[in-house]
Amino acid sequence: MPDSLTDRDLVAGILPETELFSRVYESLAPAVLGYLGARGVDDPEALMQDVFLSVLPRIGEISGGVAGLRTFVFSVAHARVVDYYRRVERRPRSVDYDPLADMRTVPSAEAEALVRTGQTDAHLLIGALKPEQRDVLMLRIVGELSIEDVASVLGKTPGAVKQLQRRGLKALREMVSEGVMAL
């Protein structure tokens, strides 16, 4: 996390509200945007704005300093992702046929060469994980949250988060080794 935000900054009245907002946004927005983008939402920037619009009025109520704020921000971001996918599932959208997006095509020679050299698409690998494992790994890696913070965001025990992380990493390891073995 950038040094621009400290626990002292979050004490009521220390900074003008606009400067506090700027520091919170500059410190946390890149990680939140990365998390939302990695989760595959259509418009991560818009969803990120929604997260910060929800968080900013409640900054004075948050305890735990910068770590508590970070946990709260990622709790809101995770809730927005869950809401997004619920909304998408209820109202499937129709799209025009795009031959470039058609996954039934044969991979190009370049794609085959990348696979043979061991360079795989991380999004495809992470997308193949179970949703809970994916959530834990994304919050741990992209969100840089601790085990306890991830447990708080997902409403799970720290032990469950550790187990999901271990299983997710094991699954990724197996997928990568199977891909190498198949070549």
C-alpha positions in Angstrom: 0.0 0.0 0.0 1.4 3.5 -0.8 2.7 5.5 2.1 0.2 8.3 1.3 -2.4 7.0 3.9 -1.6 6.5 7.6 -3.7 5.6 10.6 -3.3 9.2 11.8 -4.9 10.5 8.6 -8.1 8.5 9.5 -8.6 10.3 12.9 -11.6 12.6 12.6 -10.7 16.2 11.9 -7.0 15.7 11.1 -7.4 16.2 7.4 -10.0 18.1 5.4 -12.6 15.7 4.0 -11.6 16.3 0.4 -7.9 15.5 1.2 -8.9 12.4 3.2 -11.0 11.2 0.3 -8.1 11.8 -2.1 -5.6 9.9 0.0 -8.0 6.9 0.6 -8.9 6.8 -3.1 -5.3 7.0 -4.3 -4.1 4.4 -1.8 -6.8 1.8 -2.4 -8.3 2.4 -5.9 -5.6 0.5 -7.9 -5.9 -2.6 -5.8 -9.8 -2.5 -5.9 -9.7 -1.9 -9.6 -7.4 -4.9 -10.0 -9.6 -7.1 -7.9 -12.8 -6.1 -9.8 -11.0 -6.5 -13.2 -9.7 -9.9 -12.2 -13.2 -11.0 -11.1 -14.4 -10.3 -14.7 -17.0 -7.6 -14.2 -17.9 -5.8 -17.4 -17.1 -2.3 -16.2 -14.6 -2.4 -13.2 -14.2 1.3 -13.1 -17.9 2.0 -12.6 -18.1 -0.7 -10.0 -15.0 0.8 -8.2 -16.7 4.2 -8.1 -19.8 2.5 -6.6 -17.5 0.9 -3.9 -15.9 4.2 -3.0 -19.3 6.1 -3.0 -20.5 3.5 -0.4 -17.3 3.6 1.7 -16.5 7.3 1.9 -19.6 8.4 4.0 -18.7 5.7 6.5 -14.9 6.4 6.9 -15.5 8.0 10.3 -17.2 4.8 11.6 -14.4 2.5 10.6 -12.1 1.2 13.3 -8.7 -0.6 12.9 -6.8 2.2 11.1 -5.7 1.7 7.6 -5.9 -2.1 7.9 -9.5 -1.9 9.0 -10.3 0.5 6.2 -8.7 -1.8 3.7 -10.7 -4.8 5.0 -13.9 -2.7 4.9 -13.2 -1.5 1.3 -12.6 -5.0 0.1 -15.7 -6.3 1.9 -17.8 -3.7 0.0 -16.0 -4.6 -3.3 -16.6 -8.3 -2.8 -20.3 -7.6 -2.0 -20.6 -5.5 -5.2 -19.1 -8.4 -7.3 -21.6 -10.8 -5.7 -24.4 -8.4 -6.5 -23.1 -8.0 -10.1 -23.1 -11.7 -10.8 -26.5 -12.2 -9.2 -27.8 -9.4 -11.5 -26.2 -10.9 -14.6 -27.6 -14.4 -13.8 -31.1 -13.0 -13.5 -31.0 -11.0 -16.7 -28.9 -12.6 -19.3 -28.1 -10.1 -22.0 -28.2 -10.8 -25.7 -25.2 -10.0 -27.8 -24.4 -9.9 -31.5 -22.3 -12.7 -32.9 -18.7 -11.7 -32.9 -16.4 -14.2 -34.8 -13.4 -12.9 -32.8 -15.0 -13.9 -29.5 -16.1 -17.3 -30.7 -14.3 -19.8 -28.6 -14.9 -22.7 -31.0 -12.0 -21.7 -33.2 -8.7 -23.5 -33.5 -5.9 -21.8 -31.5 -3.4 -19.9 -33.6 0.2 -21.0 -34.0 1.3 -18.2 -31.7 -1.1 -19.5 -28.9 0.2 -23.0 -29.4 3.8 -21.8 -29.1 3.0 -19.9 -25.9 1.5 -23.0 -24.4 4.4 -25.2 -25.4 6.9 -22.8 -23.8 4.9 -22.9 -20.6 3.4 -19.5 -20.8 -0.2 -19.9 -19.8 -3.0 -17.5 -19.4 -3.4 -16.8 -15.7 -7.0 -15.7 -16.1 -7.9 -19.1 -17.6 -6.2 -21.0 -14.8 -7.7 -18.9 -12.0 -11.1 -19.1 -13.8 -11.0 -22.9 -13.6 -10.9 -22.8 -9.8 -13.9 -23.2 -7.6 -15.5 -19.8 -6.9 -14.6 -19.8 -3.2 -10.9 -20.7 -3.9 -10.8 -18.0 -6.6 -12.3 -15.4 -4.2 -9.7 -16.3 -1.5 -6.7 -16.2 -3.9 -7.8 -12.9 -5.5 -8.4 -11.2 -2.1 -5.0 -12.6 -0.8 -2.9 -11.8 -3.9 -4.6 -8.8 -5.6 -6.2 -7.3 -2.5 -3.1 -8.0 -0.3 -5.4 -8.9 2.6 -4.3 -11.1 5.5 -6.0 -14.4 6.2 -8.1 -12.8 9.0 -9.2 -9.9 6.7 -10.2 -12.4 3.9 -12.1 -14.4 6.5 -13.9 -11.2 7.6 -14.7 -10.2 3.9 -16.0 -13.7 3.0 -17.7 -14.4 6.3 -15.6 -17.5 7.0 -13.2 -18.6 9.7 -9.4 -18.1 9.2 -9.0 -21.9 9.1 -11.5 -22.2 6.3 -9.7 -19.4 4.4 -6.3 -21.2 4.8 -7.8 -24.4 3.6 -9.4 -22.8 0.6 -6.1 -21.0 -0.2 -4.2 -24.3 0.1 -6.6 -26.2 -2.1 -6.7 -23.4 -4.7 -2.9 -23.2 -4.9 -2.7 -27.0 -5.1 -5.3 -27.0 -7.9 -3.3 -24.4 -9.8 -0.2 -26.4 -9.4 -1.9 -29.5 -10.7 -3.3 -27.6 -13.7 0.1 -26.2 -14.6 1.9 -29.5 -14.2 -0.8 -31.3 -16.3 -0.4 -28.7 -19.0 3.3 -29.3 -19.1 3.0 -33.1 -18.9 0.6 -33.1 -21.9 3.1 -31.4 -24.2 
